[in-house]
Amino acid sequence: MGIGAMRSTVEIQSRTRTGDGAGGVESQWTTVETRRAQIVSKRGQERLEGMQIEDQISHIFTFRYRADKTITAAQRLRYDNRIFNINAVINLDERNRYLMVYCKEGVSL
């Protein structure tokens, strides 16, 4: 994959929790890093699995691998004011060159 394919700027966000001053906790998403990625849209599909509708991935983001900056399923991606929940992160061919991040577009819980 050439560097020119990674032309989209994507924010990687993590959930942060802070006290609200009244004994409760507030949760919000904070951008921890901005990176370049290739984005591939997949066809939206749903399938019946165990008598329940199972959502499929809607997009695949490909990033260059960085040992010092990992991406996890506990995070989410933000691209062009759209939110993507991370379903899985795959180290392509286990060669530490590219990370493929499988996502479903929508608001995180």
Secondary structure by P-SEA (a helix, b strand, c coil): cccccccbbbbbbbbbbbbccccbbbbbbbbcbbbbbbbbbccccccccccbbbbcccbbbbbccccccccccccccccccbbbbbcccccccccccbbbbbbbbcccc
